[in-house]
Amino acid sequence: MGSVNKRSLSCAAVGLLALVLVNWPLVVAIVRLSLHDDRYLQILLAPFLCGFLIHWYRAEIFAAPEYAPRVGVPLVLVAVILCITATYWQPRTTTTLLLAQSAFVLLSASAFFLVCGARSFRAALYPLCCLLLMIPLPSGLMDQVSAGFQHGSANVSYAIFRLTGTPVLRQGMQFSLPGLDIEIASECSGIRSSLMFLMVGILTASLFLRSSWSQAVLIVATIPIAICKNAVRIVSLSLLSIHVNRVFLEGPIHHKYGGVLSLPVDLALFIPLLLALRKSEDRSSSAQPSQK
């Protein structure tokens, strides 16, 4: 990358830092939301995921950068106006927060396009799309997502209980087992670990898969895998509580370490799928030369 482009990148970084300071109320609101609500933790992690992937593919992304003011400058100006307007709009609501963060993501992508040009932008499209995770969905929609994970975990848990031959009576989210009644509450939906696993899927798909459809399959598959893992965790802790000791369900194993202990379930489902997709890609690439 030439010295001119390095100076342009430095100017863009300084400009982005200045905008962060100007929109400091937005930054504070986003950080507070992420730290106080498990459903939005991915907002803080998304920039690091994007930055890592851009650095990982830097040779391809920055192979031939070029300044693109004709399209980049109007996009940046529009994003700046939207971002500042939404940040200081009163009263501040979840909608204005969503708009402000969306404008900030648009600004980041526009600044990249301005400094590096269309070719680099296309090469960096996958990492830049990770910034979409920074946009906070409305609380009502996140409640529906959490409820979906909750019901999915309950359905799979009920099926596993039946498969293990455990007598179980289900009424909604409540399960009656021999000597034990449990309820799969919203806190047990596993949405936090599911969102983290989704980010792992996005990173893994980029590093180990080549085709867009394979990447999409792996990323989407993290959702049912996470639900199955959460169900296995619920069933395992319940059965251990019945047959061994109640501490498994009432102690720190449930509240602190349950997600870590059920990690092998994630890996047992995720890794074979990843290997199958890699093998499918290898077969497709080896078959193409023979067809020519």
Secondary structure as UniProt FT lines:
FT   HELIX           3..22
FT   HELIX           24..36
FT   HELIX           38..40
FT   HELIX           42..56
FT   HELIX           58..61
FT   HELIX           69..87
FT   HELIX           94..123
FT   HELIX           125..129
FT   HELIX           130..134
FT   HELIX           139..163
FT   TURN            164..165
FT   STRAND          169..171
FT   TURN            172..173
FT   STRAND          174..177
FT   TURN            178..179
FT   STRAND          180..183
FT   HELIX           186..188
FT   HELIX           191..208
FT   HELIX           212..243
FT   HELIX           247..250
FT   HELIX           252..255
FT   HELIX           258..261
FT   HELIX           263..291
//
